Amino acid sequence: MNIKKAEFIISNTTVDKCPQDGKPEYAFIGRSNVGKSSLINMLTGKKGLAMTSSTPGKTQLINHFLINDEWYLVDLPGYGYAQRGKKGREKIQQIIDIYLDEREDLTCLFVLLDCRLEPQPIDLDFINRLGESGIPFAIIFTKTDKISHSRLNENKTVYLNKLLETWEELPPIFYTSAEYKKGKDEVLDYIEEINKELKTKS
């Protein structure tokens, strides 16, 4: 897929204020500082489309970007940022939960994981919650340029084995580097494939 047009549409905290035109939505989520904004900018080819920051927890709203006038890329708040405080975390979690549970146009949720880290309980719990809710999702390992190829393979094996403890079948998995544009074509081609399937069904 070639992204020719990417424009910001709206930011909000409630599902009823999201776009109501029925276009498919592909949402991106992960723990704070996982590299979500950098990945979104890399995928769209728009350097400043999503705000990047060295400070975790920057995204606190549901952000919709219209891509090629055909589908929405949705930037969701990061979960589990400890320095927000309990009330702040609960507020963000409520925004996330309502979107995931009530947004009918959500076509696929991309869960971002830092490839440098061992499996984190908060990520595993979130992934299992998606399975229990029947929410279609894929996994994106970010920052693959930050570790060696051998270490990446080691971490990948550990993570996949951990997931297989509770999952009979793994979701689609992608490996990305925002800096080197690694994984861009694979993620966008996956989205394009789903969009084509949706068009044949409509």
DAVEN-V535570 format. One record per residue. RES is the residue in one letter. SS is DSSP state (A for helix, B for strand, O for the rest). PSI is psi in radians with two decimals (none if undefined). D_LAST is the distance of its C-alpha to the last C-alpha in whole Angstrom. Layout:
BEGIN
RES,SS,PSI,D_LAST + RES,SS,PSI,D_LAST
END
This chain:
BEGIN
M,O,2.39,21 + N,O,2.03,23 + I,O,1.93,23 + K,O,-0.40,24 + K,O,2.24,24 + A,B,2.03,24 + E,B,2.45,25 + F,B,2.37,26 + I,B,-0.94,25 + I,B,2.62,26 + S,B,2.41,28 + N,B,3.11,29 + T,O,-0.04,30 + T,O,2.57,27 + V,A,-0.63,24 + D,A,-0.23,24 + K,A,0.00,25 + C,O,2.79,22 + P,O,2.48,19 + Q,O,0.46,17 + D,O,0.04,15 + G,O,0.10,12 + K,O,2.55,12 + P,O,2.55,12 + E,B,2.36,16 + Y,B,1.91,18 + A,B,2.61,21 + F,B,2.30,25 + I,B,2.74,28 + G,B,3.05,31 + R,B,2.71,35 + S,O,2.44,37 + N,O,0.43,38 + V,O,-0.16,35 + G,O,0.45,35 + K,A,-0.85,31 + S,A,-0.72,32 + S,A,-0.68,33 + L,A,-0.78,30 + I,A,-0.77,28 + N,A,-0.66,30 + M,A,-0.77,30 + L,A,-0.69,27 + T,A,-0.26,26 + G,O,0.27,29 + K,O,1.83,31 + K,O,-0.65,34 + G,O,0.32,34 + L,O,-0.93,31 + A,O,2.40,31 + M,O,2.17,35 + T,O,2.62,37 + S,O,2.58,40 + S,O,-0.16,42 + T,O,2.08,42 + P,O,2.75,40 + G,O,0.37,38 + K,O,-0.74,37 + T,O,2.09,34 + Q,O,0.15,34 + L,O,2.90,31 + I,B,2.00,27 + N,B,2.15,26 + H,B,2.27,23 + F,B,2.23,23 + L,B,2.19,20 + I,B,2.13,20 + N,O,0.47,19 + D,O,0.31,17 + E,O,-0.61,14 + W,B,2.84,15 + Y,B,2.37,18 + L,B,2.20,21 + V,B,2.14,22 + D,B,1.90,26 + L,O,2.74,27 + P,O,2.60,31 + G,O,2.61,33 + Y,B,2.70,34 + G,O,0.37,38 + Y,O,1.87,40 + A,A,-0.65,43 + Q,A,-0.04,45 + R,A,-0.39,43 + G,A,2.84,45 + K,A,-0.82,44 + K,A,-0.72,42 + G,A,-0.74,40 + R,A,-0.71,39 + E,A,-0.67,38 + K,A,-0.81,36 + I,A,-0.74,34 + Q,A,-0.63,33 + Q,A,-0.72,32 + I,A,-0.80,30 + I,A,-0.84,28 + D,A,-0.77,28 + I,A,-0.72,26 + Y,A,-0.85,24 + L,A,-0.68,23 + D,A,-0.48,23 + E,A,-0.25,21 + R,O,1.78,19 + E,O,-0.46,15 + D,O,-0.09,14 + L,B,2.02,16 + T,B,-0.70,14 + C,B,2.42,17 + L,B,2.16,21 + F,B,2.05,24 + V,B,2.08,27 + L,B,2.33,30 + L,B,2.41,33 + D,B,2.02,36 + C,O,-0.25,37 + R,O,-0.26,41 + L,O,2.64,41 + E,O,2.86,41 + P,O,2.19,39 + Q,O,2.33,39 + P,A,-0.69,39 + I,A,-0.64,37 + D,A,-0.76,34 + L,A,-0.72,34 + D,A,-0.72,34 + F,A,-0.76,31 + I,A,-0.74,29 + N,A,-0.59,30 + R,A,-0.65,29 + L,A,-0.72,26 + G,A,-0.75,26 + E,A,-0.56,27 + S,A,-0.11,25 + G,O,0.54,22 + I,O,2.14,21 + P,O,2.31,19 + F,B,2.86,21 + A,B,2.81,23 + I,B,2.37,27 + I,B,2.05,28 + F,B,2.16,32 + T,B,2.94,34 + K,O,0.68,37 + T,A,-0.27,37 + D,A,-0.14,40 + K,A,-0.14,42 + I,O,2.89,43 + S,O,2.81,45 + H,A,-0.71,42 + S,A,-0.70,44 + R,A,-0.66,44 + L,A,-0.77,40 + N,A,-0.68,40 + E,A,-0.84,42 + N,A,-0.68,41 + K,A,-0.78,37 + T,A,-0.78,39 + V,A,-0.79,40 + Y,A,-0.78,37 + L,A,-0.68,35 + N,A,-0.65,38 + K,A,-0.74,38 + L,A,-0.64,34 + L,O,-0.17,34 + E,O,-0.47,37 + T,O,-0.18,34 + W,O,2.29,31 + E,O,-0.62,31 + E,O,2.31,28 + L,O,2.61,28 + P,O,3.00,25 + P,O,2.45,24 + I,B,2.35,27 + F,B,2.67,28 + Y,B,2.17,31 + T,O,2.72,32 + S,B,1.99,35 + A,O,-0.61,34 + E,O,-0.67,37 + Y,O,0.15,37 + K,O,0.42,33 + K,B,2.37,33 + G,O,-0.10,29 + K,A,-0.92,27 + D,A,-0.69,26 + E,A,-0.77,25 + V,A,-0.81,23 + L,A,-0.63,21 + D,A,-0.62,20 + Y,A,-0.77,19 + I,A,-0.77,17 + E,A,-0.67,15 + E,A,-0.76,15 + I,A,-0.74,13 + N,A,-0.69,11 + K,A,-0.70,10 + E,A,-0.70,9 + L,A,-0.67,6 + K,A,-0.65,5 + T,A,-0.45,6 + K,A,-0.39,4 + S,O,none,0
END
